[in-house]
Amino acid sequence: MKTITASLNHVKATGFARTLLGVMTLAGLLTGDAALMNAQGTPDCGKYPTVSTNLGPLCHRVGILPWFVGIPGVWETELRLGVGLDAIRFAYGLPSSYDTNLIAEDSEAGSRVFEAIGELDLRKTHASYLSRILGFGDYDSTTGKFNPRNATGSLGMSAEAQRAAALEAVSAFAVYRYIQNGAVVSQATAPIIFLDQATARWSAIVTETPRDQQSQPGATVTSFAVVNLSPDPQAVLIRVYDEFGDLSASAKTPELQGGLPSGDVHADTLSNILGINLPTSQCLGCTSAPVFRGTVVFEGEKGGQIAPVMFRFNGLALSAVPVRAE
């Protein structure tokens, strides 16, 4: 558990959306094969914006993975991208403020060290792409090599195609793997949140061991990360309700930077940010240790859009908790 909680820190994430992803996507398109998208005439973009490229106008969709973790030999995050019937040009990468690179192994080129990937073309029907994020790599000018270190934070992604239907068919998610002695002992999957799906308020079902008992074997511990997508700075309010809908506890994150292309992400355990023991739920005849059962609500303090991800740890077992936009 020490390794788990140590990986949940507060990371600045300026410049991750329009500026970063726009540059990545344009960089890829400028050197792309004109036959890839066969971009002729006006694309059918529906609700998605149109971007101008040397291939012609294309429909543009942006998403964010609120949290990734790459701790060499302990944690890795596998990014998985897939397409339906149409060709898609993807781009993904770090916010420019991270001032470092990702160390990854992908299905296209094997081992890579990069800040952003901007020429990722999936042309075949139902094609897919995998990239294992293993850590950060800081360049050492003395040795000419990249020194690996622990990596946590948010990841931006964009997709472009000729049709809105193609963007709707994109598959984009991450698989988080916990590793011991070279073997995966637990893993969980969480989706990339597209900005057109983001809202100011999200909720999830929560099960939580009281804070002062979380060091015991088999304790249930909730962790989360949340990104501010608002143009304005704002904290994120966190409210926890019991099974009967009564407020049990509340807290808020530090103020997170705003103003796309700026952004900010905060990650923590639920018990740490609340700072209290949540009351255990009554359970007649239960043989397991008592836990709190209820609902957690994340909400932008000023009504701005946010994007959360949530995980549940039970001993070594890891599971992603579905979050629902409200």
C-alpha positions as CSV (number, residue, x, y, z in Angstrom):
1,M,0.0,0.0,0.0
2,K,2.9,2.4,0.6
3,T,3.9,2.0,-3.0
4,I,0.4,2.7,-4.1
5,T,-0.2,5.8,-2.1
6,A,3.3,7.1,-2.9
7,S,2.3,7.2,-6.6
8,L,-0.6,9.5,-6.0
9,N,0.7,13.0,-6.0
10,H,-0.3,16.5,-7.2
11,V,0.9,17.2,-10.8
12,K,0.7,20.5,-12.7
13,A,-0.6,20.0,-16.2
14,T,-0.5,23.2,-18.2
15,G,-1.0,23.2,-21.9
16,F,-2.3,19.7,-22.4
17,A,-5.3,20.2,-24.6
18,R,-5.7,22.5,-27.6
19,T,-2.1,23.8,-27.8
20,L,-0.3,20.4,-27.3
21,L,-2.8,18.3,-29.2
22,G,-3.2,20.8,-32.0
23,V,0.6,20.9,-32.5
24,M,0.9,17.1,-32.3
25,T,-1.9,16.5,-34.8
26,L,-0.7,19.2,-37.2
27,A,2.8,17.8,-37.0
28,G,1.6,14.4,-38.1
29,L,-0.7,15.6,-40.8
30,L,2.0,17.8,-42.5
31,T,4.0,14.7,-43.3
32,G,1.1,12.3,-43.8
33,D,0.0,10.3,-46.8
34,A,-2.6,12.3,-48.7
35,A,-4.4,9.0,-49.5
36,L,-4.8,8.1,-45.8
37,M,-7.9,10.1,-45.2
38,N,-8.8,10.8,-48.9
39,A,-9.9,14.2,-47.5
40,Q,-12.0,15.7,-50.4
41,G,-14.7,18.2,-50.0
42,T,-16.5,19.0,-46.8
43,P,-16.2,16.4,-44.0
44,D,-19.3,15.2,-42.1
45,C,-18.3,16.3,-38.6
46,G,-21.6,16.7,-36.9
47,K,-21.0,18.1,-33.4
48,Y,-17.2,17.9,-33.7
49,P,-15.1,20.9,-34.9
50,T,-13.3,20.9,-38.2
51,V,-9.6,21.5,-38.5
52,S,-7.8,22.6,-41.6
53,T,-4.8,20.4,-42.7
54,N,-2.8,19.9,-45.8
55,L,-4.9,16.8,-46.4
56,G,-8.0,19.0,-46.4
57,P,-10.5,19.6,-43.6
58,L,-10.9,16.8,-41.0
59,C,-13.2,16.3,-38.0
60,H,-11.4,16.7,-34.7
61,R,-12.0,15.1,-31.2
62,V,-10.0,15.6,-28.1
63,G,-9.8,13.4,-25.0
64,I,-7.8,13.1,-21.8
65,L,-6.6,10.2,-19.6
66,P,-6.9,11.8,-16.1
67,W,-4.2,9.6,-14.7
68,F,-1.4,7.3,-15.7
69,V,1.3,5.7,-13.6
70,G,4.7,4.2,-14.7
71,I,6.9,3.0,-11.9
72,P,9.7,0.8,-13.3
73,G,9.1,-2.8,-12.1
74,V,6.0,-1.9,-10.1
75,W,3.4,-0.1,-12.2
76,E,2.8,0.4,-15.9
77,T,-0.1,1.9,-17.8
78,E,-1.0,0.5,-21.3
79,L,-2.7,2.9,-23.6
80,R,-5.0,1.1,-26.1
81,L,-6.4,2.9,-29.2
82,G,-8.6,1.3,-31.8
83,V,-10.7,2.2,-34.9
84,G,-13.9,0.9,-36.5
85,L,-14.3,1.0,-40.3
86,D,-12.6,4.3,-41.0
87,A,-9.0,5.4,-40.9
88,I,-8.1,7.5,-37.9
89,R,-5.0,9.7,-37.2
90,F,-4.2,9.7,-33.5
91,A,-1.9,11.9,-31.5
92,Y,-1.1,11.7,-27.8
93,G,1.4,13.0,-25.3
94,L,2.3,14.9,-22.2
95,P,1.4,18.4,-21.3
96,S,4.4,20.6,-22.2
97,S,4.8,21.7,-18.6
98,Y,6.1,18.3,-17.5
99,D,9.5,19.1,-19.1
100,T,10.3,15.4,-19.4
101,N,9.7,12.4,-21.7
102,L,7.8,9.2,-21.5
103,I,9.6,5.9,-21.7
104,A,7.3,3.5,-23.5
105,E,7.1,0.3,-25.6
106,D,4.5,0.4,-28.4
107,S,3.2,-1.9,-31.1
108,E,4.5,0.3,-33.9
109,A,8.2,0.9,-33.1
110,G,9.0,-1.0,-29.9
111,S,10.9,1.0,-27.3
112,R,10.5,4.8,-27.5
113,V,11.4,7.9,-25.5
114,F,9.1,10.8,-26.4
115,E,7.1,13.8,-25.3
116,A,4.4,13.3,-27.9
117,I,3.4,10.9,-30.7
118,G,1.9,12.8,-33.6
119,E,1.9,10.5,-36.7
120,L,-0.1,7.5,-35.5
121,D,-2.2,6.3,-38.5
122,L,-4.5,3.4,-38.1
123,R,-5.7,2.6,-41.6
124,K,-7.1,-0.9,-41.5
125,T,-10.6,-1.9,-40.4
126,H,-10.6,-2.6,-36.6
127,A,-6.9,-1.8,-36.3
128,S,-5.4,-1.2,-32.9
129,Y,-2.4,0.3,-31.2
130,L,-0.8,-0.5,-27.8
131,S,1.7,1.5,-25.8
132,R,3.1,0.5,-22.4
133,I,4.0,3.6,-20.4
134,L,6.9,2.5,-18.2
135,G,8.2,5.7,-16.6
136,F,9.6,9.2,-17.3
137,G,13.0,9.6,-18.9
138,D,15.1,12.7,-18.2
139,Y,17.9,13.4,-20.7
140,D,21.4,13.4,-19.3
141,S,23.6,15.5,-21.6
142,T,26.7,14.1,-19.9
143,T,26.0,10.5,-20.8
144,G,23.6,11.1,-23.8
145,K,21.1,8.7,-22.2
146,F,17.7,9.0,-20.6
147,N,17.6,8.4,-16.9
148,P,14.3,6.6,-15.9
149,R,12.2,7.7,-12.9
150,N,8.7,7.3,-11.6
151,A,6.0,8.8,-13.8
152,T,2.5,9.9,-12.8
153,G,0.1,12.5,-14.4
154,S,-2.4,13.1,-17.1
155,L,-2.2,12.3,-20.8
156,G,-3.8,14.2,-23.7
157,M,-5.1,12.5,-26.9
158,S,-6.7,13.6,-30.2
159,A,-8.3,11.7,-33.1
160,E,-9.1,13.0,-36.6
161,A,-11.1,11.5,-39.4
162,Q,-13.5,12.5,-42.2
163,R,-16.7,11.5,-40.5
164,A,-18.2,12.1,-37.0
165,A,-19.3,8.4,-37.1
166,A,-15.6,7.4,-37.3
167,L,-14.7,9.5,-34.2
168,E,-17.7,8.0,-32.4
169,A,-16.3,4.5,-33.1
170,V,-12.9,5.2,-31.6
171,S,-11.9,2.9,-28.8
172,A,-9.6,4.6,-26.3
173,F,-8.7,3.3,-22.8
174,A,-5.9,2.5,-20.4
175,V,-5.0,-0.7,-18.6
176,Y,-3.2,-0.2,-15.2
177,R,-1.0,-3.1,-14.1
178,Y,0.5,-3.7,-10.7
179,I,3.6,-5.9,-10.9
180,Q,5.6,-7.9,-8.3
181,N,8.7,-9.9,-9.0
182,G,8.2,-9.4,-12.7
183,A,4.7,-10.8,-12.8
184,V,1.3,-8.9,-13.0
185,V,-0.6,-9.5,-9.8
186,S,-3.5,-7.2,-10.6
187,Q,-4.9,-4.9,-13.3
188,A,-7.8,-2.6,-14.1
189,T,-9.2,-0.7,-17.1
190,A,-10.5,2.8,-17.3
191,P,-11.6,4.8,-20.4
192,I,-10.2,8.0,-21.8
193,I,-12.7,10.8,-21.2
194,F,-13.5,12.8,-24.4
195,L,-13.9,16.5,-23.7
196,D,-17.3,16.5,-25.5
197,Q,-18.5,14.0,-22.8
198,A,-17.1,16.0,-19.8
199,T,-19.4,17.7,-17.3
200,A,-19.1,19.7,-14.1
201,R,-20.4,16.9,-11.9
202,W,-19.6,13.1,-11.7
203,S,-20.6,10.4,-9.2
204,A,-19.5,6.9,-8.4
205,I,-20.4,4.1,-5.9
206,V,-17.8,3.9,-3.1
207,T,-16.9,1.2,-0.6
208,E,-14.3,2.2,2.0
209,T,-12.6,0.8,5.1
210,P,-12.4,3.4,7.9
211,R,-9.2,5.4,7.6
212,D,-7.6,4.2,10.9
213,Q,-8.0,0.6,9.8
214,Q,-6.6,0.8,6.2
215,S,-3.2,-0.6,7.2
216,Q,-4.9,-3.9,8.0
217,P,-4.7,-6.8,5.4
218,G,-7.5,-6.8,2.9
219,A,-8.6,-3.2,3.7
220,T,-10.6,-1.5,0.9
221,V,-9.1,1.8,-0.1
222,T,-10.3,4.3,-2.8
223,S,-8.0,6.5,-4.8
224,F,-8.9,9.1,-7.4
225,A,-7.5,11.6,-9.9
226,V,-9.5,14.6,-11.2
227,V,-8.5,17.1,-14.0
228,N,-9.9,20.6,-14.2
229,L,-11.1,21.2,-17.8
230,S,-12.6,24.6,-17.1
231,P,-11.2,27.8,-18.7
232,D,-11.1,29.2,-15.1
233,P,-9.2,28.1,-12.0
234,Q,-11.3,26.1,-9.6
235,A,-11.1,23.5,-6.9
236,V,-13.0,20.3,-7.1
237,L,-15.6,19.7,-4.4
238,I,-15.8,16.1,-3.0
239,R,-18.9,15.0,-1.2
240,V,-19.6,11.6,0.2
241,Y,-23.2,10.4,0.9
242,D,-24.2,7.3,2.8
243,E,-26.7,4.6,1.6
244,F,-29.6,6.7,2.6
245,G,-28.4,9.8,0.7
246,D,-27.3,11.7,3.8
247,L,-24.0,13.7,3.6
248,S,-21.3,11.9,5.5
249,A,-18.2,14.0,4.7
250,S,-16.9,16.6,2.3
251,A,-13.6,18.1,1.2
252,K,-12.1,19.9,-1.8
253,T,-8.9,19.8,-3.7
254,P,-6.5,22.7,-3.9
255,E,-7.4,25.2,-6.6
256,L,-6.5,23.7,-9.9
257,Q,-5.3,25.8,-12.8
258,G,-7.7,26.4,-15.7
259,G,-7.9,28.0,-19.1
260,L,-7.6,25.5,-21.9
261,P,-5.0,24.9,-23.2
262,S,-4.0,25.0,-19.5
263,G,-5.2,22.4,-17.0
264,D,-4.3,20.8,-13.7
265,V,-4.8,17.4,-12.1
266,H,-5.0,16.4,-8.5
267,A,-4.7,12.8,-7.3
268,D,-5.1,11.4,-3.8
269,T,-6.8,8.7,-1.7
270,L,-10.3,9.4,-0.6
271,S,-9.6,8.9,3.1
272,N,-6.6,11.2,3.0
273,I,-8.4,14.1,1.4
274,L,-11.4,13.7,3.8
275,G,-9.2,13.2,6.8
276,I,-11.8,11.3,8.8
277,N,-13.2,7.8,9.4
278,L,-16.3,7.3,7.3
279,P,-19.1,5.6,9.3
280,T,-19.4,1.9,8.6
281,S,-22.6,0.6,7.1
282,Q,-24.8,-1.8,9.0
283,C,-24.7,-5.3,7.7
284,L,-26.5,-8.0,9.7
285,G,-24.8,-11.4,9.3
286,C,-21.7,-10.1,7.5
287,T,-18.5,-11.9,8.2
288,S,-16.2,-9.5,6.5
289,A,-14.7,-6.4,8.1
290,P,-17.1,-3.4,8.3
291,V,-16.9,-0.8,5.5
292,F,-18.7,2.4,4.5
293,R,-21.0,2.1,1.5
294,G,-22.3,5.1,-0.3
295,T,-21.7,7.5,-3.2
296,V,-19.0,10.0,-3.9
297,V,-19.7,13.1,-6.0
298,F,-17.0,15.2,-7.7
299,E,-18.1,18.7,-8.7
300,G,-16.3,21.7,-10.1
301,E,-16.5,24.4,-7.5
302,K,-17.3,27.1,-10.0
303,G,-19.4,24.9,-12.3
304,G,-16.6,24.2,-14.8
305,Q,-16.1,20.9,-16.4
306,I,-13.9,18.2,-14.8
307,A,-12.8,14.7,-15.7
308,P,-12.2,12.1,-12.9
309,V,-11.0,8.5,-12.6
310,M,-11.4,6.3,-9.6
311,F,-9.8,3.1,-8.3
312,R,-10.5,0.6,-5.5
313,F,-7.7,-1.3,-3.9
314,N,-8.5,-4.4,-1.8
315,G,-5.2,-5.9,-0.7
316,L,-3.3,-6.5,-3.9
317,A,-6.5,-6.5,-6.0
318,L,-7.1,-3.4,-8.1
319,S,-10.3,-2.4,-9.8
320,A,-11.5,0.7,-11.7
321,V,-14.7,2.2,-10.3
322,P,-17.1,3.5,-13.0
323,V,-17.7,7.2,-12.8
324,R,-20.9,8.6,-14.2
325,A,-21.5,12.1,-15.7
326,E,-24.5,13.9,-14.2
